[in-house]
Structure formats: C-alpha cells, structure tokens
Amino acid sequence: MPLLFSPFFLAVIAEIFGFAMIGGRIGAGLTIVWVFVAFWLGLRLIRRSADDSRAVQAGTREATSFDTLCLFLAGLLLMIPGFISDIAAAFLLLGPARALLRRYVQAHPGAAAEKFAEQAFERAQRFQNKSPVIDAVYEEVDPDKKP
C-alpha cells in the first residue's frame, strides 16, 4: 500500500494525466513534436551545464554551482516526456524563481540533505537485513606449499 501513495508514483500518474489532457487538446502531432523538441532542449541544457561546470573549474568564468545544478535539473526534467515536468523545468530556468529557490535552500541548508540521508540510511538498513550476501574473510593457500 505505501507504493500507491509514494511521491514518485503520484508524479508518474500526474504526468500521464497531464499528458493525456493537454495532448488531447493540442492533438497528437503537436504532442509528439513537443516531446522531441523538449528532449532536444533538455540535452542542450545538460551540455551547457557541463560546459559551465568546466569553465568554472578552469577559472574562465564565474558561475554558481547552484545555477549550474538548476540548468542540469531543468535539462533532465525536459527530457522526461510530459508537460508537468516541462513546467517544472521552465520554473528552474526563470531567474527570479531560481533566486527564490536559492534563498529557500540557503535558509534551510540541512533539511533536505538530512532527510535524504535518513531515508538512504533506512533503505540501506532494510536491504542489509534482507541481503543474501554472506560476508567472509578468506586466505589464499598455495597448493604447493606444505603446512
């Protein structure tokens, strides 16, 4: 039952619903064009974020890692077929919206990271308890060597 109400599952359902609603209004042809153009733009944004990252590392350009991260995430969201993820990507590309998001992250620096780390630790514990892996120590023995 928890899978039914997980955020990922709900996001997929929302994307499918939004895709059907908007695609039904604009037609199949424009919907297919939209998906391909959005995917292409997503690839371009990811490439640009990689170029920005390299330029910052080389010292040839000043950019914040937050802006580069927003470009990368916007590119990933555009590559997901659906209109809701495209709207979220557009939000990440807008300067004022990015500034609001930056202020929120700076005001709550550890909240998201802490929650993510706790969830990852819990998942690792659950996996470790169910894991069929046997941990052992071994020693190589030379067959020609007598004990």
Secondary structure, DSSP 8 states (H G I E B T S, - for coil): -GGGG-HHHHHHHHHHHHHHHHHHHH-HHHHHHHHHHHHHHHHHHHHHHHHHHHHHHHTSS---HHHHHHHHHHHHHHHSSSHHHHHHHHHHHSHHHHHHHHHHHHHSTTHHHHHHHHHHHHHHHHHHHH------------TTS--
